[in-house]
Structure formats: structure tokens, C-alpha cells
Amino acid sequence: TYTAQKAVISIPITPQVTGVVSEVTDNNNQLIKKGEVLFKIDPTRYQARVARLQADLVTATHSVQTQKAQLSEAQANTTRVSAERDRLYKDYQRYLKGSQARVNPFSESDIDNARQNYLAQDAMVKGSIAEQSQIQSQLDSMVNGEQSQIGSLRAQLSEAKYNLDQTIVRAPSDGYATQVLSRPGTYAAALPLRPVMVFIPEQKRQIVAQFRQNSRLRLEAGDDAEVVFNALPGQVFH
């Protein structure tokens, strides 16, 4: 038969991140062991993002501690202004009772001032309680037992570290790097239709052929086979 092909499995190597290629393997069409570096992408941008998120995470962690301290302060302030409000309320009631006596020892101005002082202090109590509730609400925004902002930063940091790791592309198995289409300085994009190189895993050699039906009747498993190539005249491969 003339319709025969050597069949191999090939893996298009495409980066998971985008950037400028800084290094490419020199072992083209040579056996490469699993895990060896095929090429590298400039990691500067991805390192910077990891560093920024690590700093943001530290800031957010300290911010939570600060909020806890602010909550304690707000609670103490609420207790203090509440005690002062209660005192001013008692004073106001004393002025009211005095105004109802036959001989009123207080003027209308004294009673009004006592009332205004009480109402002003009551407003301070309400403001302190609102501030306390706001801080408590921020602390209570939890996801999986962790403050939501910290959880979000941890997830972003994990993704950033993964992207940084992907700037080094390694051989997925023992095999050969062929059709290396990139050199240092090339811009590599994370697009499946634009592979940087093609990797051929080490595998058993197979030749797939098509035969006429009547020829097929004479074939048996275990028969010897010979292969010739037009590019290699005079050579027969058993």
C-alpha cells in the first residue's frame, strides 16, 4: 500500500500567561526529560502583582485589628455618653418638677437649657451607637470564617502566584521539542491557536496504513512488514 502514515501524538505548547519570551530551550529535537524548562516569560509584571497583593493582605489584616480596637473604643464611648445622658435627663426632670411647684425656683431659660443639654447628649449616644454598629457590621462580613476583604485578597494572591509560576513552561513528559517558533524577545500570547512550539511525547512508534479489501484477506497478525521511503531510495526498513 502507498497510503501509510507514521502516527504520533503532538502537544501544542501554549503559555497560560502573556508576555515577552526571555529564554528558550536549545535542545530542539533532542530527548527532554519531564519537568525540564522549555521556555521562560519575563516575570517582572507578575512578580510585582504578587508583591502588591502581599502588601495589601498585610494592610487588610492590620486594618481588621484596628477595627476591633475602634469597636472597643466605640463601645466604651457609648457607655460614657450614655451615663452623661442619664445624668442630664435626671437634671431635666428635676427642673420640670421644680417648675410645677407653687414657687418655681427655675426660670424658663434654665428649664430650656436643661432640655437642650439632654437632647444634645441623647443625639451623641445615638451617633455613638450607629458608629459602633457600622464597625461591627464590617467585622461581621465573614466568608468561610474569614473577613471578606482578607478572603478576597487571599484568592487574588493565589491566582497571582499561579500566574507567576506559569512564566516558566516545562516539559509535560519525556519527549522532544520541535517546531520551536519562538526566540528571546518574541511576544508570547495565551492563545490556543498560537503555540510557541510543538512537543512530541516519547511514545511507541506506530504506522497506520490502508489496504485494499482483497489484500487485507491475506494479512495475518504476526506477519513481517517492510517499509520504504521515497526520500531514502534503496533502503528497506523491516
VEXDREN-2710 file (C-alpha; in Angstrom, 1 decimal):
% VEXDREN-2710
k/r/px/py/pz
1/THR/0.0/0.0/0.0
2/TYR/1.1/3.6/-0.7
3/THR/-1.4/5.0/1.8
4/ALA/0.6/4.7/5.1
5/GLN/1.5/7.3/7.7
6/LYS/3.6/7.3/10.9
7/ALA/1.2/8.3/13.6
8/VAL/2.3/10.4/16.6
9/ILE/0.6/12.4/19.3
10/SER/1.7/16.0/19.4
11/ILE/1.1/18.6/22.1
12/PRO/0.9/22.3/21.0
13/ILE/2.7/24.2/23.8
14/THR/0.9/27.5/24.6
15/PRO/1.7/29.6/27.6
16/GLN/-1.0/30.2/30.3
17/VAL/0.1/33.8/30.6
18/THR/1.1/36.5/28.2
19/GLY/4.5/38.3/28.0
20/VAL/7.9/38.6/26.3
21/VAL/9.9/35.3/26.0
22/SER/13.2/35.6/27.9
23/GLU/14.7/32.2/27.4
24/VAL/14.1/29.2/25.0
25/THR/15.5/25.7/25.2
26/ASP/18.4/24.8/22.9
27/ASN/17.5/21.1/22.9
28/ASN/15.5/21.1/19.7
29/ASN/14.6/17.6/18.5
30/GLN/16.6/16.1/21.4
31/LEU/15.2/14.0/24.2
32/ILE/14.0/16.2/27.0
33/LYS/13.1/14.9/30.4
34/LYS/9.8/15.7/32.1
35/GLY/10.0/19.0/34.1
36/GLU/12.9/20.4/32.1
37/VAL/12.4/24.1/31.1
38/LEU/11.1/24.6/27.6
39/PHE/11.0/28.4/27.7
40/LYS/10.5/31.3/30.1
41/ILE/8.5/34.5/30.0
42/ASP/9.7/37.7/31.6
43/PRO/8.1/37.5/35.1
44/THR/8.6/41.2/36.2
45/ARG/4.9/42.1/35.9
46/TYR/3.7/39.0/37.7
47/GLN/6.2/39.4/40.5
48/ALA/5.1/42.9/41.0
49/ARG/1.4/41.9/41.3
50/VAL/2.3/39.2/43.8
51/ALA/4.3/41.7/45.9
52/ARG/1.5/44.3/45.8
53/LEU/-1.2/41.8/46.9
54/GLN/1.0/40.5/49.7
55/ALA/1.3/44.1/50.9
56/ASP/-2.4/44.6/50.6
57/LEU/-3.1/41.5/52.6
58/VAL/-0.8/42.7/55.4
59/THR/-2.6/46.1/55.4
60/ALA/-6.0/44.4/55.4
61/THR/-5.0/42.1/58.3
62/HIS/-3.8/45.1/60.3
63/SER/-7.0/47.0/59.4
64/VAL/-9.1/44.3/60.9
65/GLN/-7.1/44.6/64.2
66/THR/-7.6/48.4/64.0
67/GLN/-11.3/47.9/63.5
68/LYS/-11.5/45.7/66.6
69/ALA/-9.7/48.4/68.6
70/GLN/-12.1/51.0/67.2
71/LEU/-15.1/48.8/68.2
72/SER/-13.8/48.6/71.8
73/GLU/-13.3/52.3/71.8
74/ALA/-16.8/53.0/70.4
75/GLN/-18.4/50.7/73.0
76/ALA/-16.5/52.5/75.8
77/ASN/-17.6/55.8/74.3
78/THR/-21.2/54.7/74.1
79/THR/-21.1/53.7/77.8
80/ARG/-19.6/57.1/78.7
81/VAL/-22.0/59.3/76.7
82/SER/-25.0/57.1/77.9
83/ALA/-24.1/57.8/81.5
84/GLU/-23.8/61.5/80.8
85/ARG/-27.2/61.4/79.1
86/ASP/-28.8/59.7/82.1
87/ARG/-27.4/62.4/84.4
88/LEU/-28.6/65.2/82.2
89/TYR/-32.0/63.5/82.0
90/LYS/-32.3/63.5/85.8
91/ASP/-31.3/67.1/85.9
92/TYR/-34.0/67.9/83.3
93/GLN/-36.6/66.0/85.3
94/ARG/-35.5/68.0/88.4
95/TYR/-36.1/71.2/86.6
96/LEU/-39.5/70.1/85.4
97/LYS/-40.6/69.1/88.9
98/GLY/-39.4/72.4/90.2
99/SER/-41.4/74.3/87.5
100/GLN/-44.6/72.6/88.8
101/ALA/-44.1/73.7/92.4
102/ARG/-46.1/76.7/93.8
103/VAL/-42.9/78.7/94.0
104/ASN/-40.8/77.9/90.8
105/PRO/-37.1/78.3/91.7
106/PHE/-36.2/78.0/88.0
107/SER/-36.6/80.3/85.1
108/GLU/-37.9/79.2/81.7
109/SER/-34.4/79.6/80.3
110/ASP/-33.0/77.2/82.9
111/ILE/-35.6/74.6/82.0
112/ASP/-35.0/75.0/78.3
113/ASN/-31.2/74.8/78.7
114/ALA/-31.6/71.6/80.7
115/ARG/-33.8/70.1/78.0
116/GLN/-31.4/71.1/75.2
117/ASN/-28.4/69.6/77.0
118/TYR/-30.3/66.4/77.5
119/LEU/-31.4/66.2/73.8
120/ALA/-27.9/67.0/72.6
121/GLN/-26.4/64.3/74.8
122/ASP/-29.0/61.8/73.6
123/ALA/-28.1/62.6/70.0
124/MET/-24.4/61.8/70.8
125/VAL/-25.5/58.5/72.3
126/LYS/-27.4/57.6/69.1
127/GLY/-24.4/58.6/66.9
128/SER/-22.0/56.5/69.0
129/ILE/-24.3/53.5/68.7
130/ALA/-24.5/54.0/64.9
131/GLU/-20.7/54.1/64.7
132/GLN/-20.5/51.0/66.8
133/SER/-23.0/49.2/64.6
134/GLN/-21.1/50.2/61.4
135/ILE/-17.8/48.9/62.7
136/GLN/-19.4/45.7/63.9
137/SER/-21.1/45.2/60.5
138/GLN/-17.7/45.5/58.8
139/LEU/-16.2/42.9/61.2
140/ASP/-19.2/40.6/60.7
141/SER/-18.8/40.4/56.9
142/MET/-17.3/36.9/57.0
143/VAL/-16.8/34.3/54.3
144/ASN/-15.7/30.7/55.4
145/GLY/-14.8/32.1/58.8
146/GLU/-12.6/34.9/57.4
147/GLN/-13.2/38.6/56.9
148/SER/-14.5/39.0/53.3
149/GLN/-11.8/41.6/52.2
150/ILE/-9.0/39.3/53.5
151/GLY/-10.6/36.3/51.8
152/SER/-10.8/38.2/48.5
153/LEU/-7.1/39.2/48.8
154/ARG/-6.0/35.7/49.6
155/ALA/-7.8/34.4/46.5
156/GLN/-6.3/37.1/44.3
157/LEU/-2.8/36.3/45.7
158/SER/-3.2/32.6/45.0
159/GLU/-4.2/33.4/41.4
160/ALA/-1.2/35.8/41.1
161/LYS/1.2/33.2/42.4
162/TYR/-0.2/30.7/39.9
163/ASN/0.3/33.1/37.0
164/LEU/3.9/33.8/38.2
165/ASP/4.6/30.0/38.2
166/GLN/3.3/29.8/34.7
167/THR/6.0/32.2/33.4
168/ILE/8.2/29.0/33.4
169/VAL/6.9/26.4/30.9
170/ARG/8.2/22.9/31.5
171/ALA/8.1/19.7/29.5
172/PRO/4.8/17.8/30.3
173/SER/6.6/14.4/29.9
174/ASP/9.7/12.9/28.4
175/GLY/9.8/13.8/24.7
176/TYR/11.1/16.2/22.0
177/ALA/10.6/19.9/21.4
178/THR/10.1/20.5/17.7
179/GLN/8.8/23.4/15.5
180/VAL/10.2/25.9/18.0
181/LEU/8.6/29.1/16.7
182/SER/9.9/31.5/19.4
183/ARG/13.1/33.2/20.3
184/PRO/14.1/35.5/23.2
185/GLY/12.2/38.8/22.7
186/THR/9.2/37.2/21.0
187/TYR/5.8/38.2/22.4
188/ALA/4.0/35.0/23.5
189/ALA/0.2/35.2/23.9
190/ALA/-2.0/32.9/25.8
191/LEU/-4.0/31.9/22.7
192/PRO/-4.6/28.2/21.9
193/LEU/-4.2/28.9/18.1
194/ARG/-0.7/30.4/18.5
195/PRO/1.6/27.7/20.1
196/VAL/5.2/28.7/20.9
197/MET/6.4/25.2/20.0
198/VAL/5.1/21.6/19.4
199/PHE/6.1/18.9/21.9
200/ILE/6.2/15.2/20.9
201/PRO/5.9/12.9/23.9
202/GLU/8.1/9.8/23.9
203/GLN/5.8/7.1/22.7
204/LYS/5.6/3.8/20.9
205/ARG/6.1/4.2/17.1
206/GLN/3.0/3.3/15.1
207/ILE/2.4/3.1/11.4
208/VAL/-1.2/3.3/10.2
209/ALA/-1.9/2.0/6.7
210/GLN/-4.9/1.4/4.5
211/PHE/-5.2/-1.8/2.3
212/ARG/-7.4/-3.0/-0.4
213/GLN/-10.1/-5.5/0.7
214/ASN/-8.6/-8.5/-1.2
215/SER/-5.1/-7.7/0.1
216/ARG/-6.4/-7.5/3.6
217/LEU/-7.6/-11.1/3.3
218/ARG/-4.0/-12.3/3.1
219/LEU/-2.8/-10.4/6.1
220/GLU/-2.4/-12.1/9.5
221/ALA/-1.3/-10.9/12.9
222/GLY/2.5/-11.5/13.2
223/ASP/3.3/-11.1/9.5
224/ASP/6.6/-9.4/8.8
225/ALA/6.3/-5.9/7.4
226/GLU/8.8/-3.8/5.3
227/VAL/8.7/0.0/4.8
228/VAL/10.4/2.1/2.2
229/PHE/10.5/5.9/1.9
230/ASN/10.7/7.8/-1.3
231/ALA/13.2/10.1/0.2
232/LEU/15.5/7.2/1.1
233/PRO/15.9/5.2/-2.1
234/GLY/17.4/1.7/-1.9
235/GLN/16.8/1.3/1.9
236/VAL/14.2/-1.1/3.2
237/PHE/13.2/-1.0/6.9
238/HIS/12.0/-4.2/8.4
END
